[in-house]
């Protein structure tokens, strides 16, 4: 049996051998842009969540001393299970993004509504 002839290919003459740098660059830039856009979107969501938590904390720190008498009582109240909140600790609700329940309960206390 005869061996197949080895043909020498000329380097750089075949289209397949040439790297289309503009196409690769466009794909790389698109991929990088998509990744960057996704990161910015995630950062925006985190930023919005942090802002929401900060606003809730400031509201509670503003309402709490008025409702309970002073800041020390508020701090004790935030770390003690509360029957009106389903025997949950208000601070854990705040961490779980449910600060509106804590704020509403403090407003009820401030207004004298004990139901």
C-alpha positions, -999 to +999 in steps of 0.1 A: +000+000+000+012+034-008+013+062+016-008+092+009+012+121-004+019+148+020+011+181+006+028+212+019+005+240+027+016+275+022+014+294+053-008+325+053-023+319+019-054+299+031-083+319+045-087+293+073-052+300+085-058+337+089-072+349+121-099+374+116-089+396+145-117+421+141-143+393+145-126+378+175-122+413+190-159+421+184-169+388+201-146+394+230-158+430+234-195+419+233-188+392+259-169+416+282-197+442+277-224+416+287-204+406+318-199+442+328-236+450+323-246+420+344-222+431+372-236+466+371-271+453+373-262+431+403-244+460+420-275+482+414-297+456+430-274+453+460-272+491+463-310+494+462-313+467+489-287+485+511-305+518+507-338+502+516-323+487+548-306+519+557-339+539+554-357+513+574-331+514+602-332+552+603-370+551+605-369+526+634-342+545+652-363+576+649-396+561+659-384+537+685-372+561+713-404+581+709-425+550+712-406+532+740-392+561+760-354+560+752-328+544+730-318+518+756-354+505+758-355+504+720-323+483+718-337+459+745-370+457+726-352+450+692-334+420+708-363+404+727-390+381+712-422+400+706-456+384+708-471+410+684-445+399+658-452+362+662-427+357+690-399+367+666-370+390+675-375+423+658-339+426+648-340+392+629-371+405+610-351+436+601-322+415+588-347+394+568-359+426+550-391+427+569-384+459+588-418+473+578-434+449+604-411+462+631-417+498+621-455+493+620-454+477+655-435+506+669-460+530+653-488+511+670-470+513+704-464+550+699-501+556+691-512+534+720-528+506+699-522+474+717-542+448+697 
